[in-house]
Amino acid sequence: MQRSVGHKVPAIEELEAVACAMQNIMLSAAAVELGSFWSSPPLIETNEFRQWLGIGAEDQCLGLLYLGWPKSGFEWPKSQRKPVESFVSWA
């Protein structure tokens, strides 16, 4: 997450924008049957990793995204969704 110049956008909104972007990437990966996993290991908090990424003092690495093709023969889990009417009531 690279902070905006002059901090015109609150940090929480920039953080949430990154989370939305990550979800969109993961949904796109799933659409082509590519597996994905978002993780925030302690490594991302170290000064050495921050230097390796070349990020500024106010910027933040929010995680690592792992992508990969599933093993041959892998069966994606089937969704068992209930109808929206079972969760929503219209007044």
mmCIF file of the C-alpha atoms, coordinates in Angstrom:
data_MODEL
# 
_entry.id   MODEL 
# 
loop_
_atom_site.group_PDB 
_atom_site.id 
_atom_site.type_symbol 
_atom_site.label_atom_id 
_atom_site.label_alt_id 
_atom_site.label_comp_id 
_atom_site.label_asym_id 
_atom_site.label_entity_id 
_atom_site.label_seq_id 
_atom_site.pdbx_PDB_ins_code 
_atom_site.Cartn_x 
_atom_site.Cartn_y 
_atom_site.Cartn_z 
_atom_site.occupancy 
_atom_site.B_iso_or_equiv 
_atom_site.pdbx_formal_charge 
_atom_site.auth_seq_id 
_atom_site.auth_comp_id 
_atom_site.auth_asym_id 
_atom_site.auth_atom_id 
_atom_site.pdbx_PDB_model_num 
ATOM 1  C CA . MET A 1 1  ? 0.000   0.000   0.000   1.00 0.00 ? 1  MET A CA 1 
ATOM 2  C CA . GLN A 1 2  ? 1.658   3.159   -1.181  1.00 0.00 ? 2  GLN A CA 1 
ATOM 3  C CA . ARG A 1 3  ? 0.378   6.193   0.679   1.00 0.00 ? 3  ARG A CA 1 
ATOM 4  C CA . SER A 1 4  ? -1.079  8.943   -1.477  1.00 0.00 ? 4  SER A CA 1 
ATOM 5  C CA . VAL A 1 5  ? 0.886   12.145  -1.914  1.00 0.00 ? 5  VAL A CA 1 
ATOM 6  C CA . GLY A 1 6  ? -0.185  14.675  0.712   1.00 0.00 ? 6  GLY A CA 1 
ATOM 7  C CA . HIS A 1 7  ? -2.331  12.013  2.412   1.00 0.00 ? 7  HIS A CA 1 
ATOM 8  C CA . LYS A 1 8  ? -5.456  13.198  0.638   1.00 0.00 ? 8  LYS A CA 1 
ATOM 9  C CA . VAL A 1 9  ? -6.914  9.711   1.100   1.00 0.00 ? 9  VAL A CA 1 
ATOM 10 C CA . PRO A 1 10 ? -7.125  8.308   4.659   1.00 0.00 ? 10 PRO A CA 1 
ATOM 11 C CA . ALA A 1 11 ? -4.830  5.325   5.268   1.00 0.00 ? 11 ALA A CA 1 
ATOM 12 C CA . ILE A 1 12 ? -7.789  3.067   6.090   1.00 0.00 ? 12 ILE A CA 1 
ATOM 13 C CA . GLU A 1 13 ? -9.308  3.730   2.656   1.00 0.00 ? 13 GLU A CA 1 
ATOM 14 C CA . GLU A 1 14 ? -6.032  2.930   0.931   1.00 0.00 ? 14 GLU A CA 1 
ATOM 15 C CA . LEU A 1 15 ? -5.753  -0.269  2.955   1.00 0.00 ? 15 LEU A CA 1 
ATOM 16 C CA . GLU A 1 16 ? -9.314  -1.239  2.023   1.00 0.00 ? 16 GLU A CA 1 
ATOM 17 C CA . ALA A 1 17 ? -8.637  -0.472  -1.638  1.00 0.00 ? 17 ALA A CA 1 
ATOM 18 C CA . VAL A 1 18 ? -5.713  -2.904  -1.586  1.00 0.00 ? 18 VAL A CA 1 
ATOM 19 C CA . ALA A 1 19 ? -7.927  -5.556  0.023   1.00 0.00 ? 19 ALA A CA 1 
ATOM 20 C CA . CYS A 1 20 ? -10.542 -5.054  -2.717  1.00 0.00 ? 20 CYS A CA 1 
ATOM 21 C CA . ALA A 1 21 ? -7.869  -5.312  -5.407  1.00 0.00 ? 21 ALA A CA 1 
ATOM 22 C CA . MET A 1 22 ? -6.548  -8.522  -3.845  1.00 0.00 ? 22 MET A CA 1 
ATOM 23 C CA . GLN A 1 23 ? -10.034 -10.017 -3.789  1.00 0.00 ? 23 GLN A CA 1 
ATOM 24 C CA . ASN A 1 24 ? -10.529 -9.115  -7.453  1.00 0.00 ? 24 ASN A CA 1 
ATOM 25 C CA . ILE A 1 25 ? -7.217  -10.760 -8.347  1.00 0.00 ? 25 ILE A CA 1 
ATOM 26 C CA . MET A 1 26 ? -8.200  -13.881 -6.404  1.00 0.00 ? 26 MET A CA 1 
ATOM 27 C CA . LEU A 1 27 ? -11.641 -13.995 -8.058  1.00 0.00 ? 27 LEU A CA 1 
ATOM 28 C CA . SER A 1 28 ? -9.987  -13.623 -11.468 1.00 0.00 ? 28 SER A CA 1 
ATOM 29 C CA . ALA A 1 29 ? -7.583  -16.442 -10.610 1.00 0.00 ? 29 ALA A CA 1 
ATOM 30 C CA . ALA A 1 30 ? -10.467 -18.681 -9.559  1.00 0.00 ? 30 ALA A CA 1 
ATOM 31 C CA . ALA A 1 31 ? -12.262 -17.920 -12.837 1.00 0.00 ? 31 ALA A CA 1 
ATOM 32 C CA . VAL A 1 32 ? -9.388  -19.561 -14.726 1.00 0.00 ? 32 VAL A CA 1 
ATOM 33 C CA . GLU A 1 33 ? -9.093  -22.369 -12.116 1.00 0.00 ? 33 GLU A CA 1 
ATOM 34 C CA . LEU A 1 34 ? -5.899  -20.969 -10.640 1.00 0.00 ? 34 LEU A CA 1 
ATOM 35 C CA . GLY A 1 35 ? -5.515  -21.450 -6.902  1.00 0.00 ? 35 GLY A CA 1 
ATOM 36 C CA . SER A 1 36 ? -4.649  -18.470 -4.706  1.00 0.00 ? 36 SER A CA 1 
ATOM 37 C CA . PHE A 1 37 ? -3.765  -17.821 -1.089  1.00 0.00 ? 37 PHE A CA 1 
ATOM 38 C CA . TRP A 1 38 ? -3.223  -14.456 0.620   1.00 0.00 ? 38 TRP A CA 1 
ATOM 39 C CA . SER A 1 39 ? -0.933  -14.535 3.642   1.00 0.00 ? 39 SER A CA 1 
ATOM 40 C CA . SER A 1 40 ? 0.683   -11.958 5.928   1.00 0.00 ? 40 SER A CA 1 
ATOM 41 C CA . PRO A 1 41 ? 3.746   -13.696 7.361   1.00 0.00 ? 41 PRO A CA 1 
ATOM 42 C CA . PRO A 1 42 ? 5.981   -11.905 9.907   1.00 0.00 ? 42 PRO A CA 1 
ATOM 43 C CA . LEU A 1 43 ? 8.567   -11.448 7.143   1.00 0.00 ? 43 LEU A CA 1 
ATOM 44 C CA . ILE A 1 44 ? 6.592   -8.549  5.662   1.00 0.00 ? 44 ILE A CA 1 
ATOM 45 C CA . GLU A 1 45 ? 7.131   -6.489  8.840   1.00 0.00 ? 45 GLU A CA 1 
ATOM 46 C CA . THR A 1 46 ? 10.926  -6.662  8.738   1.00 0.00 ? 46 THR A CA 1 
ATOM 47 C CA . ASN A 1 47 ? 13.106  -3.737  7.690   1.00 0.00 ? 47 ASN A CA 1 
ATOM 48 C CA . GLU A 1 48 ? 15.066  -6.019  5.371   1.00 0.00 ? 48 GLU A CA 1 
ATOM 49 C CA . PHE A 1 49 ? 11.920  -6.981  3.444   1.00 0.00 ? 49 PHE A CA 1 
ATOM 50 C CA . ARG A 1 50 ? 10.728  -3.368  3.298   1.00 0.00 ? 50 ARG A CA 1 
ATOM 51 C CA . GLN A 1 51 ? 14.102  -2.376  1.863   1.00 0.00 ? 51 GLN A CA 1 
ATOM 52 C CA . TRP A 1 52 ? 13.980  -5.246  -0.630  1.00 0.00 ? 52 TRP A CA 1 
ATOM 53 C CA . LEU A 1 53 ? 10.545  -4.037  -1.791  1.00 0.00 ? 53 LEU A CA 1 
ATOM 54 C CA . GLY A 1 54 ? 11.816  -0.453  -1.913  1.00 0.00 ? 54 GLY A CA 1 
ATOM 55 C CA . ILE A 1 55 ? 8.783   0.922   -0.063  1.00 0.00 ? 55 ILE A CA 1 
ATOM 56 C CA . GLY A 1 56 ? 8.687   4.220   1.813   1.00 0.00 ? 56 GLY A CA 1 
ATOM 57 C CA . ALA A 1 57 ? 8.455   4.707   5.556   1.00 0.00 ? 57 ALA A CA 1 
ATOM 58 C CA . GLU A 1 58 ? 4.674   5.277   5.454   1.00 0.00 ? 58 GLU A CA 1 
ATOM 59 C CA . ASP A 1 59 ? 3.962   2.563   2.877   1.00 0.00 ? 59 ASP A CA 1 
ATOM 60 C CA . GLN A 1 60 ? 2.987   -0.938  3.949   1.00 0.00 ? 60 GLN A CA 1 
ATOM 61 C CA . CYS A 1 61 ? 3.164   -4.453  2.557   1.00 0.00 ? 61 CYS A CA 1 
ATOM 62 C CA . LEU A 1 62 ? -0.224  -5.989  3.327   1.00 0.00 ? 62 LEU A CA 1 
ATOM 63 C CA . GLY A 1 63 ? 0.651   -9.541  2.429   1.00 0.00 ? 63 GLY A CA 1 
ATOM 64 C CA . LEU A 1 64 ? 1.911   -11.992 -0.126  1.00 0.00 ? 64 LEU A CA 1 
ATOM 65 C CA . LEU A 1 65 ? -0.310  -13.533 -2.769  1.00 0.00 ? 65 LEU A CA 1 
ATOM 66 C CA . TYR A 1 66 ? 0.535   -17.088 -3.719  1.00 0.00 ? 66 TYR A CA 1 
ATOM 67 C CA . LEU A 1 67 ? -0.806  -18.334 -7.057  1.00 0.00 ? 67 LEU A CA 1 
ATOM 68 C CA . GLY A 1 68 ? -0.577  -21.802 -8.526  1.00 0.00 ? 68 GLY A CA 1 
ATOM 69 C CA . TRP A 1 69 ? -2.284  -24.476 -10.560 1.00 0.00 ? 69 TRP A CA 1 
ATOM 70 C CA . PRO A 1 70 ? -3.932  -27.225 -8.478  1.00 0.00 ? 70 PRO A CA 1 
ATOM 71 C CA . LYS A 1 71 ? -2.547  -30.754 -8.577  1.00 0.00 ? 71 LYS A CA 1 
ATOM 72 C CA . SER A 1 72 ? -3.725  -32.901 -11.443 1.00 0.00 ? 72 SER A CA 1 
ATOM 73 C CA . GLY A 1 73 ? -7.091  -34.469 -10.619 1.00 0.00 ? 73 GLY A CA 1 
ATOM 74 C CA . PHE A 1 74 ? -8.010  -31.838 -8.021  1.00 0.00 ? 74 PHE A CA 1 
ATOM 75 C CA . GLU A 1 75 ? -11.773 -31.331 -7.701  1.00 0.00 ? 75 GLU A CA 1 
ATOM 76 C CA . TRP A 1 76 ? -12.911 -27.824 -6.735  1.00 0.00 ? 76 TRP A CA 1 
ATOM 77 C CA . PRO A 1 77 ? -15.396 -27.870 -3.837  1.00 0.00 ? 77 PRO A CA 1 
ATOM 78 C CA . LYS A 1 78 ? -19.024 -27.533 -4.889  1.00 0.00 ? 78 LYS A CA 1 
ATOM 79 C CA . SER A 1 79 ? -20.930 -24.555 -3.517  1.00 0.00 ? 79 SER A CA 1 
ATOM 80 C CA . GLN A 1 80 ? -23.976 -25.229 -1.362  1.00 0.00 ? 80 GLN A CA 1 
ATOM 81 C CA . ARG A 1 81 ? -25.673 -21.834 -1.348  1.00 0.00 ? 81 ARG A CA 1 
ATOM 82 C CA . LYS A 1 82 ? -29.131 -21.181 0.003   1.00 0.00 ? 82 LYS A CA 1 
ATOM 83 C CA . PRO A 1 83 ? -31.512 -18.901 -1.911  1.00 0.00 ? 83 PRO A CA 1 
ATOM 84 C CA . VAL A 1 84 ? -31.083 -15.210 -1.120  1.00 0.00 ? 84 VAL A CA 1 
ATOM 85 C CA . GLU A 1 85 ? -34.664 -15.177 0.179   1.00 0.00 ? 85 GLU A CA 1 
ATOM 86 C CA . SER A 1 86 ? -33.546 -17.268 3.157   1.00 0.00 ? 86 SER A CA 1 
ATOM 87 C CA . PHE A 1 87 ? -31.276 -14.398 4.306   1.00 0.00 ? 87 PHE A CA 1 
ATOM 88 C CA . VAL A 1 88 ? -33.159 -11.264 3.248   1.00 0.00 ? 88 VAL A CA 1 
ATOM 89 C CA . SER A 1 89 ? -36.552 -9.973  4.221   1.00 0.00 ? 89 SER A CA 1 
ATOM 90 C CA . TRP A 1 90 ? -38.164 -7.132  2.277   1.00 0.00 ? 90 TRP A CA 1 
ATOM 91 C CA . ALA A 1 91 ? -40.195 -4.628  4.264   1.00 0.00 ? 91 ALA A CA 1 
# 
